[in-house]
Amino acid sequence: MSTHSKSAVLKRLARIEGQVRGIARMVEDERYCIEVLTQLSAVRAALAKVEDEVLADHAGHCIAHAIEAGDKADQRAKVDELIDLITRRGR
């Protein structure tokens, strides 16, 4: 993972960690269910952004490296990994 992507991902994850702790406090405080669900939705969206960033970094570096290296087996493996990920992501 590139240094820039790693830093951005770690910052997002730290923010998400704080959001999750806040949701736990909301549950402990017996906050209105819709408020909790709204925050859960925000966390899910934030995680999706992290996932997108990691995926973009993977495509930009790992897959690009396999293409540039010319190793057909590595290229096929990277494509298979990506297809598997996309398939799981849709579920």
N, C-alpha and C positions, 0 to 999 in steps of 0.2 A: 504494500500500500504506500502511496506517495506520502511524503511528509505533510503536505498541505491537507490531503484527504484525511490522514490519520488524525491530525489536530482538529479538523472540523467535526469528524465523527465523534471523537472523544468529548468535545464540547457539547454536542447534541445529546450524547448519552448521559452526560452529567446533568444536563437540564431535565432529561426524561426521568432520571433517577429521583430528582427533586420533586417532579410532578407525581411520581408514583408514591413517594412518601407522603405528599400532600393528600393524595386520594385515600391512603390508609388512615390518615387523621380524620378525613371527612367521614369515613365509615365508622371509626371509633366514636366520633361526635354525633353519629346518627343523622347526618345531613340528608336532605331530601334526595331521593333516589335519582331523579332527573339531573340534579347537579353532579352527582357521582358519575352517572352515565355520560354526561357531557365531558367531564374530565377524562374519562376512560377513552372516549372517542378522540380527544386531543392527543392523548398518549399514543394511540394506535396510528394516528396520522403522522406524528413525530417519528415513530419507529419506521414507518413506510419511507419517510424522507431519508433516514439513515440507511435503510436497505437500498434505496435508489443510489445514494452516494457511493456505497461500497460496490454495488453492481457496476456503476459507471467506471469506478477506479479499476475494477477487475477487467472490464472490457478494454479500457484504455491502456492497461499495462500488461496483465497476464496473457490475455488473448492476443493482443498486438505482438507481444514477444514471441508467442508460439508461431504466429504467422511469419514474422521476420526471420525466425530461426530456420524455417522450412521443414521442421520435423513433422511429418504427416501424422504420426501416431499421437504426438502431443497436441496437434491441432484438433484431431478427432476427439481426443479426451476432453479438451477444453470446450468444444462444441457440445459434447454429450453432457458435461457438467452444467452448462448453461441451459440446455433444453430441460434437464431434470429440475433445475431450480425454477425455471419459468412454469413448468408443469405443476410443481408443488405450490408455487406462489398463488396460482389461480384457485386453489382449494380452500 
